[in-house]
Every structure is written in C-alpha cells, then in structure tokens.
Amino acid sequence: MQQDYKERIVIDPQVMVGKPIIKGTRITVELIMRQLAQGLTVEEILRAYPHLTREDIQAAIAYAGKLVEEETV
C-alpha cells in the first residue's frame, strides 16, 4: 500500500532549518532514516519516540524513497 507522506511530512524554514520533519514534531526524516540504517527496528524507534506512530515512520520511508526515485546521476 502506498503511503501518502504529504499528510505527515512537512518542511518549514522556521523548524529544524527547513529539513523535512514529521508534522507536529521536531523529528526529522533524516533522523528516522539514520536510525533505520543503523539497524534499529520500527518498534525501537517507536519506544524511543512514543509520540511517533508507525504511519509516521512509513511516511518518512516513503518520502526518502521518493527523493531517491527523483534523483538523477
């Protein structure tokens, strides 16, 4: 199922220097992706950040995937 990340990921120059964040938080997509890359599980991230939802993490992954898809070399 395709996650509509646009409802959960926002970019605001006033928050976290304009990095993409989970709406209503100061948690960046970058932080979530780094933690996943380091081997943390979704459950571990959710325990560390209890105000996040599984859907927030899925939105971060979908957003990062979209960026890679649009990248040209």
Distance bins in CASP14 RR format, pairs under 12 A and 6 or more apart:
PFRMAT RR
TARGET T0000
AUTHOR 0000-0000-0000
RMODE 2
METHOD distances of the structure
MODEL  1
1 55 0 0 0 0 0 1 0 0 0 0 0
1 58 0 0 0 0 1 0 0 0 0 0 0
1 62 0 0 0 0 0 1 0 0 0 0 0
2 58 0 0 0 0 1 0 0 0 0 0 0
2 59 0 0 0 0 0 1 0 0 0 0 0
2 61 0 0 0 0 0 1 0 0 0 0 0
2 62 1 0 0 1 0 0 0 0 0 0 0
2 65 0 0 0 0 0 1 0 0 0 0 0
2 66 0 0 0 0 0 1 0 0 0 0 0
3 9 0 0 0 0 1 0 0 0 0 0 0
3 53 0 0 0 0 0 1 0 0 0 0 0
3 54 0 0 0 0 0 1 0 0 0 0 0
3 55 1 0 0 1 0 0 0 0 0 0 0
3 56 0 0 0 0 1 0 0 0 0 0 0
3 57 0 0 0 0 1 0 0 0 0 0 0
3 58 1 0 1 0 0 0 0 0 0 0 0
3 59 1 0 1 0 0 0 0 0 0 0 0
3 60 0 0 0 0 1 0 0 0 0 0 0
3 61 1 0 0 1 0 0 0 0 0 0 0
3 62 1 0 1 0 0 0 0 0 0 0 0
3 63 0 0 0 0 1 0 0 0 0 0 0
3 64 0 0 0 0 0 1 0 0 0 0 0
3 65 0 0 0 0 0 1 0 0 0 0 0
3 66 0 0 0 0 0 1 0 0 0 0 0
4 55 0 0 0 0 1 0 0 0 0 0 0
4 58 0 0 0 0 0 1 0 0 0 0 0
4 59 1 0 0 1 0 0 0 0 0 0 0
4 62 1 0 0 1 0 0 0 0 0 0 0
4 63 0 0 0 0 0 1 0 0 0 0 0
4 66 0 0 0 0 0 1 0 0 0 0 0
5 11 0 0 0 0 0 1 0 0 0 0 0
5 20 0 0 0 0 1 0 0 0 0 0 0
5 21 0 0 0 0 0 1 0 0 0 0 0
5 22 0 0 0 0 1 0 0 0 0 0 0
5 23 0 0 0 0 0 1 0 0 0 0 0
5 29 0 0 0 0 1 0 0 0 0 0 0
5 32 0 0 0 0 0 1 0 0 0 0 0
5 55 0 0 0 0 1 0 0 0 0 0 0
5 56 0 0 0 0 1 0 0 0 0 0 0
5 57 0 0 0 0 0 1 0 0 0 0 0
5 58 0 0 0 0 1 0 0 0 0 0 0
5 59 1 1 0 0 0 0 0 0 0 0 0
5 60 1 0 0 1 0 0 0 0 0 0 0
5 61 0 0 0 0 1 0 0 0 0 0 0
5 62 1 0 1 0 0 0 0 0 0 0 0
5 63 1 0 1 0 0 0 0 0 0 0 0
5 64 0 0 0 0 1 0 0 0 0 0 0
5 65 0 0 0 0 1 0 0 0 0 0 0
5 66 1 0 0 1 0 0 0 0 0 0 0
5 67 0 0 0 0 0 1 0 0 0 0 0
6 20 0 0 0 0 0 1 0 0 0 0 0
6 23 0 0 0 0 1 0 0 0 0 0 0
6 59 0 0 0 0 1 0 0 0 0 0 0
6 62 0 0 0 0 1 0 0 0 0 0 0
6 63 0 0 0 0 1 0 0 0 0 0 0
6 66 0 0 0 0 1 0 0 0 0 0 0
7 22 0 0 0 0 0 1 0 0 0 0 0
7 23 1 0 0 1 0 0 0 0 0 0 0
7 24 0 0 0 0 0 1 0 0 0 0 0
7 53 0 0 0 0 0 1 0 0 0 0 0
7 55 0 0 0 0 1 0 0 0 0 0 0
7 56 0 0 0 0 0 1 0 0 0 0 0
7 58 0 0 0 0 0 1 0 0 0 0 0
7 59 1 0 0 1 0 0 0 0 0 0 0
7 62 0 0 0 0 0 1 0 0 0 0 0
7 63 0 0 0 0 0 1 0 0 0 0 0
8 20 0 0 0 0 0 1 0 0 0 0 0
8 21 0 0 0 0 1 0 0 0 0 0 0
8 22 1 0 0 1 0 0 0 0 0 0 0
8 23 1 0 1 0 0 0 0 0 0 0 0
8 24 0 0 0 0 1 0 0 0 0 0 0
8 25 0 0 0 0 1 0 0 0 0 0 0
8 27 0 0 0 0 0 1 0 0 0 0 0
8 29 0 0 0 0 1 0 0 0 0 0 0
8 32 0 0 0 0 0 1 0 0 0 0 0
8 52 0 0 0 0 1 0 0 0 0 0 0
8 53 0 0 0 0 1 0 0 0 0 0 0
8 54 0 0 0 0 0 1 0 0 0 0 0
8 55 1 0 0 1 0 0 0 0 0 0 0
8 56 1 0 1 0 0 0 0 0 0 0 0
8 57 0 0 0 0 1 0 0 0 0 0 0
8 58 0 0 0 0 1 0 0 0 0 0 0
8 59 1 1 0 0 0 0 0 0 0 0 0
8 60 1 0 0 1 0 0 0 0 0 0 0
8 61 0 0 0 0 0 1 0 0 0 0 0
8 62 0 0 0 0 1 0 0 0 0 0 0
8 63 0 0 0 0 1 0 0 0 0 0 0
9 18 0 0 0 0 0 1 0 0 0 0 0
9 19 0 0 0 0 0 1 0 0 0 0 0
9 20 1 0 1 0 0 0 0 0 0 0 0
9 21 1 0 0 1 0 0 0 0 0 0 0
9 22 1 0 0 1 0 0 0 0 0 0 0
9 23 1 0 0 1 0 0 0 0 0 0 0
9 24 0 0 0 0 0 1 0 0 0 0 0
9 25 0 0 0 0 0 1 0 0 0 0 0
9 27 0 0 0 0 0 1 0 0 0 0 0
9 28 0 0 0 0 1 0 0 0 0 0 0
9 29 1 0 0 1 0 0 0 0 0 0 0
9 30 0 0 0 0 0 1 0 0 0 0 0
9 32 0 0 0 0 0 1 0 0 0 0 0
9 33 0 0 0 0 0 1 0 0 0 0 0
9 55 0 0 0 0 0 1 0 0 0 0 0
9 56 0 0 0 0 1 0 0 0 0 0 0
9 57 0 0 0 0 0 1 0 0 0 0 0
9 58 0 0 0 0 0 1 0 0 0 0 0
9 59 1 0 1 0 0 0 0 0 0 0 0
9 60 1 0 0 1 0 0 0 0 0 0 0
9 61 0 0 0 0 0 1 0 0 0 0 0
9 62 0 0 0 0 1 0 0 0 0 0 0
9 63 1 0 1 0 0 0 0 0 0 0 0
9 64 0 0 0 0 1 0 0 0 0 0 0
9 65 0 0 0 0 0 1 0 0 0 0 0
9 66 0 0 0 0 1 0 0 0 0 0 0
9 67 0 0 0 0 0 1 0 0 0 0 0
10 16 0 0 0 0 0 1 0 0 0 0 0
10 18 0 0 0 0 1 0 0 0 0 0 0
10 19 0 0 0 0 0 1 0 0 0 0 0
10 20 1 0 0 1 0 0 0 0 0 0 0
10 21 1 0 0 1 0 0 0 0 0 0 0
10 22 0 0 0 0 1 0 0 0 0 0 0
10 23 1 0 1 0 0 0 0 0 0 0 0
10 24 1 0 0 1 0 0 0 0 0 0 0
10 25 0 0 0 0 1 0 0 0 0 0 0
10 26 0 0 0 0 0 1 0 0 0 0 0
10 27 0 0 0 0 0 1 0 0 0 0 0
10 28 0 0 0 0 0 1 0 0 0 0 0
10 29 0 0 0 0 0 1 0 0 0 0 0
10 56 0 0 0 0 0 1 0 0 0 0 0
10 59 0 0 0 0 0 1 0 0 0 0 0
10 60 0 0 0 0 0 1 0 0 0 0 0
10 63 0 0 0 0 0 1 0 0 0 0 0
11 17 0 0 0 0 0 1 0 0 0 0 0
11 18 1 0 1 0 0 0 0 0 0 0 0
11 19 1 0 0 1 0 0 0 0 0 0 0
11 20 1 0 1 0 0 0 0 0 0 0 0
11 21 1 0 0 1 0 0 0 0 0 0 0
11 22 0 0 0 0 0 1 0 0 0 0 0
11 23 0 0 0 0 0 1 0 0 0 0 0
11 28 0 0 0 0 0 1 0 0 0 0 0
11 29 0 0 0 0 1 0 0 0 0 0 0
11 63 0 0 0 0 0 1 0 0 0 0 0
11 67 0 0 0 0 0 1 0 0 0 0 0
12 18 1 0 0 1 0 0 0 0 0 0 0
12 19 0 0 0 0 1 0 0 0 0 0 0
12 20 0 0 0 0 1 0 0 0 0 0 0
12 21 1 0 0 1 0 0 0 0 0 0 0
12 22 0 0 0 0 0 1 0 0 0 0 0
12 23 0 0 0 0 1 0 0 0 0 0 0
12 24 0 0 0 0 1 0 0 0 0 0 0
12 25 0 0 0 0 0 1 0 0 0 0 0
12 26 0 0 0 0 0 1 0 0 0 0 0
12 28 0 0 0 0 0 1 0 0 0 0 0
13 19 0 0 0 0 1 0 0 0 0 0 0
13 20 0 0 0 0 0 1 0 0 0 0 0
13 21 0 0 0 0 0 1 0 0 0 0 0
14 21 0 0 0 0 0 1 0 0 0 0 0
14 26 0 0 0 0 0 1 0 0 0 0 0
15 21 1 0 0 1 0 0 0 0 0 0 0
15 22 0 0 0 0 0 1 0 0 0 0 0
15 23 0 0 0 0 0 1 0 0 0 0 0
15 24 0 0 0 0 1 0 0 0 0 0 0
15 25 0 0 0 0 1 0 0 0 0 0 0
15 26 1 0 0 1 0 0 0 0 0 0 0
15 27 0 0 0 0 0 1 0 0 0 0 0
15 28 0 0 0 0 1 0 0 0 0 0 0
16 22 0 0 0 0 0 1 0 0 0 0 0
16 24 0 0 0 0 0 1 0 0 0 0 0
16 25 0 0 0 0 1 0 0 0 0 0 0
16 26 1 0 1 0 0 0 0 0 0 0 0
16 27 0 0 0 0 1 0 0 0 0 0 0
16 28 1 0 1 0 0 0 0 0 0 0 0
16 29 0 0 0 0 1 0 0 0 0 0 0
16 30 0 0 0 0 1 0 0 0 0 0 0
16 31 0 0 0 0 1 0 0 0 0 0 0
17 26 0 0 0 0 0 1 0 0 0 0 0
17 28 0 0 0 0 1 0 0 0 0 0 0
17 30 0 0 0 0 0 1 0 0 0 0 0
18 26 0 0 0 0 0 1 0 0 0 0 0
18 28 0 0 0 0 1 0 0 0 0 0 0
18 29 0 0 0 0 0 1 0 0 0 0 0
18 30 0 0 0 0 0 1 0 0 0 0 0
19 25 0 0 0 0 0 1 0 0 0 0 0
19 26 0 0 0 0 1 0 0 0 0 0 0
19 27 0 0 0 0 0 1 0 0 0 0 0
19 28 1 0 1 0 0 0 0 0 0 0 0
19 29 1 0 0 1 0 0 0 0 0 0 0
19 30 1 0 0 1 0 0 0 0 0 0 0
19 31 0 0 0 0 1 0 0 0 0 0 0
19 32 0 0 0 0 0 1 0 0 0 0 0
19 33 0 0 0 0 0 1 0 0 0 0 0
19 60 0 0 0 0 0 1 0 0 0 0 0
19 63 0 0 0 0 0 1 0 0 0 0 0
20 26 0 0 0 0 0 1 0 0 0 0 0
20 27 0 0 0 0 0 1 0 0 0 0 0
20 28 1 0 0 1 0 0 0 0 0 0 0
20 29 1 0 1 0 0 0 0 0 0 0 0
20 30 1 0 0 1 0 0 0 0 0 0 0
20 31 0 0 0 0 0 1 0 0 0 0 0
20 32 0 0 0 0 1 0 0 0 0 0 0
20 33 0 0 0 0 0 1 0 0 0 0 0
20 56 0 0 0 0 0 1 0 0 0 0 0
20 59 0 0 0 0 1 0 0 0 0 0 0
20 60 0 0 0 0 1 0 0 0 0 0 0
20 62 0 0 0 0 0 1 0 0 0 0 0
20 63 1 0 0 1 0 0 0 0 0 0 0
20 64 0 0 0 0 1 0 0 0 0 0 0
20 65 0 0 0 0 0 1 0 0 0 0 0
20 66 0 0 0 0 0 1 0 0 0 0 0
20 67 0 0 0 0 1 0 0 0 0 0 0
21 27 1 0 0 1 0 0 0 0 0 0 0
21 28 1 0 1 0 0 0 0 0 0 0 0
21 29 1 0 0 1 0 0 0 0 0 0 0
21 30 0 0 0 0 1 0 0 0 0 0 0
21 31 0 0 0 0 1 0 0 0 0 0 0
21 32 0 0 0 0 1 0 0 0 0 0 0
21 52 0 0 0 0 0 1 0 0 0 0 0
21 56 0 0 0 0 0 1 0 0 0 0 0
21 59 0 0 0 0 0 1 0 0 0 0 0
21 60 0 0 0 0 1 0 0 0 0 0 0
21 63 0 0 0 0 0 1 0 0 0 0 0
22 28 1 0 0 1 0 0 0 0 0 0 0
22 29 1 0 0 1 0 0 0 0 0 0 0
22 30 0 0 0 0 0 1 0 0 0 0 0
22 31 0 0 0 0 1 0 0 0 0 0 0
22 32 1 0 0 1 0 0 0 0 0 0 0
22 33 0 0 0 0 0 1 0 0 0 0 0
22 45 0 0 0 0 0 1 0 0 0 0 0
22 49 0 0 0 0 1 0 0 0 0 0 0
22 51 0 0 0 0 1 0 0 0 0 0 0
22 52 1 0 0 1 0 0 0 0 0 0 0
22 53 0 0 0 0 1 0 0 0 0 0 0
22 54 0 0 0 0 0 1 0 0 0 0 0
22 55 0 0 0 0 1 0 0 0 0 0 0
22 56 1 0 1 0 0 0 0 0 0 0 0
22 57 0 0 0 0 1 0 0 0 0 0 0
22 58 0 0 0 0 0 1 0 0 0 0 0
22 59 1 0 0 1 0 0 0 0 0 0 0
22 60 1 0 0 1 0 0 0 0 0 0 0
22 61 0 0 0 0 0 1 0 0 0 0 0
22 63 0 0 0 0 1 0 0 0 0 0 0
23 29 0 0 0 0 0 1 0 0 0 0 0
23 51 0 0 0 0 0 1 0 0 0 0 0
23 52 0 0 0 0 0 1 0 0 0 0 0
23 53 0 0 0 0 0 1 0 0 0 0 0
23 55 0 0 0 0 0 1 0 0 0 0 0
23 56 0 0 0 0 1 0 0 0 0 0 0
23 59 0 0 0 0 1 0 0 0 0 0 0
23 60 0 0 0 0 0 1 0 0 0 0 0
23 63 0 0 0 0 0 1 0 0 0 0 0
24 51 0 0 0 0 1 0 0 0 0 0 0
24 52 0 0 0 0 0 1 0 0 0 0 0
24 53 0 0 0 0 0 1 0 0 0 0 0
24 56 0 0 0 0 1 0 0 0 0 0 0
25 31 0 0 0 0 1 0 0 0 0 0 0
25 32 0 0 0 0 0 1 0 0 0 0 0
25 49 1 0 0 1 0 0 0 0 0 0 0
25 50 0 0 0 0 0 1 0 0 0 0 0
25 51 1 0 0 1 0 0 0 0 0 0 0
25 52 1 0 0 1 0 0 0 0 0 0 0
25 53 0 0 0 0 0 1 0 0 0 0 0
25 56 0 0 0 0 1 0 0 0 0 0 0
25 57 0 0 0 0 0 1 0 0 0 0 0
25 59 0 0 0 0 0 1 0 0 0 0 0
25 60 0 0 0 0 0 1 0 0 0 0 0
26 49 0 0 0 0 0 1 0 0 0 0 0
26 51 0 0 0 0 0 1 0 0 0 0 0
26 52 0 0 0 0 0 1 0 0 0 0 0
27 33 0 0 0 0 0 1 0 0 0 0 0
27 34 0 0 0 0 0 1 0 0 0 0 0
27 35 0 0 0 0 0 1 0 0 0 0 0
27 45 0 0 0 0 1 0 0 0 0 0 0
27 46 0 0 0 0 0 1 0 0 0 0 0
27 48 0 0 0 0 1 0 0 0 0 0 0
27 49 1 0 0 1 0 0 0 0 0 0 0
27 50 0 0 0 0 0 1 0 0 0 0 0
27 51 0 0 0 0 1 0 0 0 0 0 0
27 52 1 0 0 1 0 0 0 0 0 0 0
27 53 0 0 0 0 0 1 0 0 0 0 0
27 56 1 0 0 1 0 0 0 0 0 0 0
27 57 0 0 0 0 1 0 0 0 0 0 0
27 59 0 0 0 0 0 1 0 0 0 0 0
27 60 0 0 0 0 1 0 0 0 0 0 0
28 34 0 0 0 0 1 0 0 0 0 0 0
28 35 0 0 0 0 0 1 0 0 0 0 0
28 49 0 0 0 0 0 1 0 0 0 0 0
28 52 0 0 0 0 0 1 0 0 0 0 0
28 56 0 0 0 0 0 1 0 0 0 0 0
28 60 0 0 0 0 1 0 0 0 0 0 0
28 63 0 0 0 0 0 1 0 0 0 0 0
28 64 0 0 0 0 0 1 0 0 0 0 0
29 35 0 0 0 0 0 1 0 0 0 0 0
29 36 0 0 0 0 0 1 0 0 0 0 0
29 52 0 0 0 0 0 1 0 0 0 0 0
29 56 0 0 0 0 1 0 0 0 0 0 0
29 57 0 0 0 0 1 0 0 0 0 0 0
29 58 0 0 0 0 0 1 0 0 0 0 0
29 59 0 0 0 0 1 0 0 0 0 0 0
29 60 1 0 1 0 0 0 0 0 0 0 0
29 61 0 0 0 0 1 0 0 0 0 0 0
29 62 0 0 0 0 1 0 0 0 0 0 0
29 63 1 0 1 0 0 0 0 0 0 0 0
29 64 1 0 0 1 0 0 0 0 0 0 0
29 65 0 0 0 0 0 1 0 0 0 0 0
29 66 0 0 0 0 0 1 0 0 0 0 0
29 67 0 0 0 0 1 0 0 0 0 0 0
30 36 0 0 0 0 0 1 0 0 0 0 0
30 37 0 0 0 0 0 1 0 0 0 0 0
30 60 0 0 0 0 1 0 0 0 0 0 0
30 63 0 0 0 0 0 1 0 0 0 0 0
30 64 0 0 0 0 1 0 0 0 0 0 0
30 67 0 0 0 0 0 1 0 0 0 0 0
31 37 0 0 0 0 0 1 0 0 0 0 0
31 38 0 0 0 0 0 1 0 0 0 0 0
31 40 0 0 0 0 0 1 0 0 0 0 0
31 45 0 0 0 0 1 0 0 0 0 0 0
31 48 0 0 0 0 0 1 0 0 0 0 0
31 49 0 0 0 0 1 0 0 0 0 0 0
31 52 0 0 0 0 0 1 0 0 0 0 0
31 56 0 0 0 0 0 1 0 0 0 0 0
31 57 0 0 0 0 0 1 0 0 0 0 0
31 60 0 0 0 0 1 0 0 0 0 0 0
31 64 0 0 0 0 0 1 0 0 0 0 0
32 38 0 0 0 0 0 1 0 0 0 0 0
32 39 0 0 0 0 0 1 0 0 0 0 0
32 40 0 0 0 0 1 0 0 0 0 0 0
32 42 0 0 0 0 1 0 0 0 0 0 0
32 44 0 0 0 0 0 1 0 0 0 0 0
32 45 1 0 0 1 0 0 0 0 0 0 0
32 46 0 0 0 0 0 1 0 0 0 0 0
32 48 0 0 0 0 0 1 0 0 0 0 0
32 49 0 0 0 0 1 0 0 0 0 0 0
32 52 0 0 0 0 1 0 0 0 0 0 0
32 53 0 0 0 0 0 1 0 0 0 0 0
32 54 0 0 0 0 0 1 0 0 0 0 0
32 56 1 0 0 1 0 0 0 0 0 0 0
32 57 1 0 1 0 0 0 0 0 0 0 0
32 58 0 0 0 0 0 1 0 0 0 0 0
32 59 0 0 0 0 1 0 0 0 0 0 0
32 60 1 0 1 0 0 0 0 0 0 0 0
32 61 1 0 0 1 0 0 0 0 0 0 0
32 62 0 0 0 0 0 1 0 0 0 0 0
32 63 0 0 0 0 1 0 0 0 0 0 0
32 64 0 0 0 0 1 0 0 0 0 0 0
33 39 0 0 0 0 0 1 0 0 0 0 0
33 40 0 0 0 0 0 1 0 0 0 0 0
33 45 0 0 0 0 0 1 0 0 0 0 0
33 57 0 0 0 0 1 0 0 0 0 0 0
33 59 0 0 0 0 0 1 0 0 0 0 0
33 60 1 0 0 1 0 0 0 0 0 0 0
33 61 1 0 0 1 0 0 0 0 0 0 0
33 62 0 0 0 0 0 1 0 0 0 0 0
33 63 0 0 0 0 1 0 0 0 0 0 0
33 64 1 0 1 0 0 0 0 0 0 0 0
33 65 0 0 0 0 1 0 0 0 0 0 0
33 67 0 0 0 0 1 0 0 0 0 0 0
33 68 0 0 0 0 0 1 0 0 0 0 0
34 40 0 0 0 0 1 0 0 0 0 0 0
34 45 0 0 0 0 0 1 0 0 0 0 0
34 60 0 0 0 0 0 1 0 0 0 0 0
34 64 0 0 0 0 0 1 0 0 0 0 0
35 41 0 0 0 0 1 0 0 0 0 0 0
35 42 0 0 0 0 1 0 0 0 0 0 0
35 43 0 0 0 0 0 1 0 0 0 0 0
35 44 1 0 0 1 0 0 0 0 0 0 0
35 45 1 0 1 0 0 0 0 0 0 0 0
35 46 0 0 0 0 0 1 0 0 0 0 0
35 47 0 0 0 0 0 1 0 0 0 0 0
35 48 1 0 0 1 0 0 0 0 0 0 0
35 49 0 0 0 0 1 0 0 0 0 0 0
35 52 0 0 0 0 0 1 0 0 0 0 0
35 57 0 0 0 0 1 0 0 0 0 0 0
35 60 0 0 0 0 1 0 0 0 0 0 0
35 61 0 0 0 0 0 1 0 0 0 0 0
36 42 1 0 0 1 0 0 0 0 0 0 0
36 43 0 0 0 0 0 1 0 0 0 0 0
36 44 0 0 0 0 1 0 0 0 0 0 0
36 45 1 0 0 1 0 0 0 0 0 0 0
36 57 1 0 0 1 0 0 0 0 0 0 0
36 58 0 0 0 0 0 1 0 0 0 0 0
36 60 0 0 0 0 1 0 0 0 0 0 0
36 61 1 0 0 1 0 0 0 0 0 0 0
36 64 0 0 0 0 1 0 0 0 0 0 0
37 45 0 0 0 0 0 1 0 0 0 0 0
37 60 0 0 0 0 0 1 0 0 0 0 0
37 61 0 0 0 0 0 1 0 0 0 0 0
37 64 0 0 0 0 0 1 0 0 0 0 0
38 44 0 0 0 0 1 0 0 0 0 0 0
38 45 0 0 0 0 0 1 0 0 0 0 0
38 48 0 0 0 0 0 1 0 0 0 0 0
39 45 0 0 0 0 1 0 0 0 0 0 0
40 46 0 0 0 0 1 0 0 0 0 0 0
40 47 0 0 0 0 1 0 0 0 0 0 0
40 48 1 0 0 1 0 0 0 0 0 0 0
40 49 0 0 0 0 0 1 0 0 0 0 0
40 57 0 0 0 0 0 1 0 0 0 0 0
41 47 0 0 0 0 1 0 0 0 0 0 0
41 48 0 0 0 0 0 1 0 0 0 0 0
41 54 0 0 0 0 0 1 0 0 0 0 0
41 57 0 0 0 0 0 1 0 0 0 0 0
42 48 0 0 0 0 0 1 0 0 0 0 0
42 49 0 0 0 0 0 1 0 0 0 0 0
42 52 0 0 0 0 1 0 0 0 0 0 0
42 53 0 0 0 0 0 1 0 0 0 0 0
42 54 1 0 0 1 0 0 0 0 0 0 0
42 55 0 0 0 0 0 1 0 0 0 0 0
42 56 0 0 0 0 0 1 0 0 0 0 0
42 57 1 0 1 0 0 0 0 0 0 0 0
42 58 0 0 0 0 1 0 0 0 0 0 0
42 60 0 0 0 0 0 1 0 0 0 0 0
42 61 0 0 0 0 1 0 0 0 0 0 0
43 49 0 0 0 0 0 1 0 0 0 0 0
43 50 0 0 0 0 0 1 0 0 0 0 0
43 52 0 0 0 0 0 1 0 0 0 0 0
43 54 0 0 0 0 1 0 0 0 0 0 0
43 57 0 0 0 0 1 0 0 0 0 0 0
44 50 0 0 0 0 0 1 0 0 0 0 0
44 52 0 0 0 0 0 1 0 0 0 0 0
44 57 0 0 0 0 0 1 0 0 0 0 0
45 51 0 0 0 0 0 1 0 0 0 0 0
45 52 1 0 0 1 0 0 0 0 0 0 0
45 53 0 0 0 0 0 1 0 0 0 0 0
45 54 0 0 0 0 1 0 0 0 0 0 0
45 56 0 0 0 0 1 0 0 0 0 0 0
45 57 1 0 0 1 0 0 0 0 0 0 0
45 58 0 0 0 0 0 1 0 0 0 0 0
45 60 0 0 0 0 1 0 0 0 0 0 0
45 61 0 0 0 0 0 1 0 0 0 0 0
46 52 1 0 1 0 0 0 0 0 0 0 0
46 53 1 0 0 1 0 0 0 0 0 0 0
46 54 1 0 0 1 0 0 0 0 0 0 0
46 55 0 0 0 0 0 1 0 0 0 0 0
46 56 0 0 0 0 1 0 0 0 0 0 0
46 57 1 0 0 1 0 0 0 0 0 0 0
46 58 0 0 0 0 0 1 0 0 0 0 0
48 57 0 0 0 0 0 1 0 0 0 0 0
49 56 0 0 0 0 1 0 0 0 0 0 0
49 57 0 0 0 0 1 0 0 0 0 0 0
49 60 0 0 0 0 0 1 0 0 0 0 0
50 56 0 0 0 0 0 1 0 0 0 0 0
52 58 0 0 0 0 0 1 0 0 0 0 0
52 59 0 0 0 0 0 1 0 0 0 0 0
52 60 0 0 0 0 1 0 0 0 0 0 0
53 59 0 0 0 0 1 0 0 0 0 0 0
53 60 0 0 0 0 0 1 0 0 0 0 0
54 60 0 0 0 0 0 1 0 0 0 0 0
54 61 0 0 0 0 0 1 0 0 0 0 0
55 61 0 0 0 0 0 1 0 0 0 0 0
55 62 0 0 0 0 0 1 0 0 0 0 0
56 62 0 0 0 0 0 1 0 0 0 0 0
56 63 0 0 0 0 0 1 0 0 0 0 0
57 63 0 0 0 0 0 1 0 0 0 0 0
57 64 0 0 0 0 0 1 0 0 0 0 0
58 64 0 0 0 0 0 1 0 0 0 0 0
58 65 0 0 0 0 0 1 0 0 0 0 0
59 65 0 0 0 0 0 1 0 0 0 0 0
59 66 0 0 0 0 0 1 0 0 0 0 0
60 66 0 0 0 0 0 1 0 0 0 0 0
60 67 0 0 0 0 0 1 0 0 0 0 0
61 67 0 0 0 0 0 1 0 0 0 0 0
61 68 0 0 0 0 0 1 0 0 0 0 0
62 68 0 0 0 0 0 1 0 0 0 0 0
62 69 0 0 0 0 0 1 0 0 0 0 0
63 69 0 0 0 0 0 1 0 0 0 0 0
63 70 0 0 0 0 0 1 0 0 0 0 0
64 70 0 0 0 0 0 1 0 0 0 0 0
64 71 0 0 0 0 0 1 0 0 0 0 0
65 71 0 0 0 0 1 0 0 0 0 0 0
END
